Amino acid sequence: MTELLVLSASDVRKLVSMRDIIAAVEDAFRAFGEGTSKLAPIVLTLVDKHEGEHEIKSGYVEGYSIGAKILTYYKNNRSQFGLPLLQGIIVLNDIRNGTPLAVMDGAFITASRTGAAGAVAAKHLARKDSRRVAVMGAGMQGRYQVLALKEVLGISNIKIYDIVSQAASDYVKEMTNKNEFKVEKADSPREAIKDADIVITATPSTKPYVSDEWIKDGVHNNAIGADSPGKQELDASIVPRAKVVVDSVAQCVERGEIQTAIRQGLIGKGNIYAELSEIVLARKPGRTSPTEITLFDATGMAVQDVTTAYTVYKLAKKKGVGTAVELE
């Protein structure tokens, strides 16, 4: 008899710390770079009538498991139904024999492992004295990027901008209560960015709102929001000025922040400095100058979901958390 472990959102949240997740995500990048993992092509279905997206990411990591994440993003969920914009589940199977291991909530894992990827990138690419952070987008990812980043750098100040003023105000209140650093609301992207050492873009925008002239020497950019065809947050002219590091070349040229710069002929694949895995494995150096502009283009990889979810699963088994369901 096979036993499947079912883990709720609250189960998942109480089992892992952000440090656990950062460690799991770094392992995912190592496995990706060493060739001990595999990614399947992303399956994306646009639900145009309801302004939604249905996405499947799957893959495996040796030493962990094989898994698939089914995620939906419906931009009007909150206003029309009082539901989260992002919802999903992750299914894990034993990599040795395919036996189902677990089904768990995927929204928290997606948010936290994406934040962790940004932190891993900043650890290698941001200046070590980076303290001031500009965050574009007061949603879930705007929060998790900061919650992960503070584990690797000494943040002193956050400036948040969101097109919805109340969302930015709510962010300031929540993040001030949770953290010791200063959190301020900016009235424009330019105001937020002007003194920033790190710029985080985490919106669903399809039009650039960060101008080339605002990005000064020495700034690190975590480009998070552009993760499907047609999305863009940065002026494409920023890209050729930067040392460009991606999570996956194959994914980023099609669906990442750099897709527009490539389409416009501003850069080619040969201008991509590295995949982050190469830097994590010390095959290439990260930041080499205090004045260089660095850009991490993150589209999210299934291997990050697998290592994070499997870490959750092992902790759940150890602590007796979750509901066991018997399968034939």
N, C-alpha and C positions, 0 to 999 in steps of 0.2 A: 504494500500500500504506500502510495506517495503522499507526502504531507506538504501542502502549500501554505506558506506563511503570508497572511494579509496584514499590512501595516497601514494605519490611518495617517493623516497629516500630523495629528498630535503625537502619534507614536514616533514618526520620523523626526520631528522637531526636537523631542526630548532625548533622543539617542545620540546625536552627534553635535559636536562643537564646530565652530568655524575653522579652528585649527585642524580638526580631523578632516574636514572637507578640503582644505588647502593641501594637506598631505596627500589625500586621495587624488586630487586633480594633478598635482605634480607627478604622481605615479602614472597617471593617464598620459601625460606628455612624454614621460620617459618611454613608456611602452610604445607609443606612437612613433617616436624617433628610432627606437631599437627594432621595429618591425615585429613586435610580439603582440600586435593588436590588428584589428581589421575593421574598417568602416564600410557599411553598405551605402549605396546612394540614398540621399534623402528623398523621401516621398512627400510632396507638398500638394495639397488640394485646396484651391481657393473657393470659398463659398460666397460668391459675389453678392447674391441676393441679400444675405444676412451679414455682409462685411466681416466674414470670418476666415480663418485659416485652419486647416487640419494637417498636421505634420507628423511623420514617422521617422525617427532616427534609430538606427540599430547598429550593433557591432559587438566585438568581443575583445577582452584583454586576458591574455594568458596569466594564470595565477589568480584571476578574479572570476569572471563568469561571462556568459553571453547574454545580451539583453536588448530590449527594444523599449523605446519611449513613444507613447502616443500623446500628442499635445495639441490643444486647440487654443486659438487666440481670437476672440470676438470683441471688436473694438467698442461695441455698444452694450456689452453685457452689464456693466455697472449701472448705466443710466436707465436701461430698459427692463432689466430683470433683477438688479441687485446682486449680481453674481460677479465673481472675479473675472478679469479679462483673460487670464491665463489659467487653464485647467489641464490636468493630464494624469496619466499613470505610467509606471515603469514595471515591466515584466522581466524577471531574471530567470535564467535557466542554467543548469549545471553545464559547464563548458565541456566536461568529459563525456557526457551521455545524453544531454538535452533535457534531463528531467526538470520540470518546473520547480523553482525554488520559492519564489516570492512574487507578490503583486503589491505595489505600494504607491502612495500618492507621489506624483511627479512634479507638482508645482514648486514646492519648497526646494526640492533637489535641483531643479532647473535654475531657480533664482540664486541659490547659494553656490552651486558649482560655477555659475557664470561669474558671480562676484569673486570667487576664488581664482578663476582664470585671470581676471583683471589684476588681482593681487600678485599672482606669480609673475605676470608680465611686468608690473611696476617694480617688483623686487629686483629684476634684472635690468630694466630699461630706464626707470626714473632716476634722477639724481638722488643720492643718499640723503641730501639735506632738504628734500622736497617736503614742504609742510602745508602749503595752501592748495586747496583742491576746489575746482569748479565742477559742479554737477549739473548737467542738462537733463531734466526729466525727473519729476518728483514721484515717480511710480515705484514699484517694487524693486526694480533693478537699480534705480538711483539710490536706494537704501542699501542693498546688498553689496554693491560695489564699495561703498564706504565701510560697511561692517567688516568686509574682508581686508580692505586696504589698511585699516588701522592695525591689523595684526602684523604688518610687515614694515610700516613706516610710521613715524611720529607726527601725526596730523595735528595741526594747531588751529586750522580754520577751514570751514566749508562754506562756499557760496552756492546757493541753489537757485536755479531758474526753471520755471515751468510756464508753459503758455496759459495754463489755468492758475491764476493768482492764488486762489484759495488752496489749491493742492500744494503750492510752494510754502504757504503759511503753515499748513498742517505738518509738512515735512520738518520745518524749523522747530515746531513745538515738540514733535515726537523725537527727533534726533538729538535735540538739546537735552531732553529728559534721559536719554539712553547713553549719552557720551559726555566726556569732560571738555572736549574741544568746542570752540565757538562755531555756531551755525547761523548764517545770515541769509536773508532773502535778497536776491538781485532782481532788479526791474527789467533787465535785458540780458541776453547772452553775453554781449560785449562787457557789461559791468561785471558779470561773474568771472569772466576769463582774464580781465586785464592784469591782475596780479597773481594769477594762478601758476603753480609749478606743475600741476597735473590737471588735465581736462578730461572729464568723463562725459561721453555723450551716450545717453540711454533712453532714446525716444523712438517711436515708430515712424519718424518723418521720412517723406519721400522727396523732400527739397532741402538743400543745404541751408543751414542757419548760422554756421560758424565760419566767419570770414578769414581768409588767408592772412590779412594784415594784423589780426588779433593774436596770432600764434607767434610768440617771440622765441628767440634762441633758448635752448635748454629745456623747453617744455616737453613733457611726456603726455601723449594722448591715448586713452583707452577708448577705442571706437566700438561700442557695444550694440547700439541699436540697429545698425544695418546688417540684417541677417537673412535677407531674402531678396530676390531680384526686384529692382526698382527702388529700394530704400537708399537713402543718402542723408548724412547729417553734416559732413564737413565740405567746405569748398574744395572742389577737386584739385585746385592749385596747391593745396597744403601737402598733398601726397608726394609729389616729386621732391619737395623740400625735406622730407623726413626719411629717417632710417625705418623702413617698413618691415615689421615682423607680423606674421599671421599665425593663426592656429592651424589652418590647413590651406595650402596653396590652391588645391583643387576646388575647395568650397569658396574661398574668398574671392577668387577671380570671377566667380559666377554670382555670388550673393552677398559679398562683404562690402565694407566701406570703399575698398579700392576698385570695385567694379566699374564705377563711373570714370575714374581716371584712366583705367585701361581702355574702356570703350572710346574715350576721347583722344586716346593716343598720347597721354601725358606720361604714362609709364608702360612698361611691358612686364611680362613675368620675370625677365632677367633683372629687373630693378627691385624685386622683392629680396630683402637682405637675408631673411631666414624664416623658417618655421620656429615657433617658440620652443618646440622640442629640441632643436639643435642647440639652443642656448642653455636650456635646462641641463642637457647632457654635456655641456662645456665643449661642444664641437665648434662653436663660434662664440666670440665675446658678445656681451650685451652692450650697454652704453660704454663708449670709449672716450667720450669728451663731455665736459660740462655744458658745452654750448650746442651740441647737436640736438635736433628735434627728433623725437622717437614716436612711432605710431604702432600700436598693437591693434590689429584688425581681428575681432573675435566673431566667429559665426556659430560657435558651439559645436562640439563633437560628441558623438555617441559614446566614445570611450570615457569621457568625463562623467557621463551619466552612469555608465557601468561601474566604474571604480567607486564612485560616491554611493550608489545604491547598494553595491555589494558590501561596502563598509558598514552601511546601516543594517543590512541583513545579518552580518556576522555579530554585530553588537546586540541586535534583537534576540538572536539565538542564545547568546551568552547571558543576557539579562532576563530572558523569558518574557519578552514584550511581543505583543501582536496576537492575532487569532489564527490558529492552525485549522486548515480545511483539508479533509482527506479526499484524495483523487484516486480513481481506479487505475 
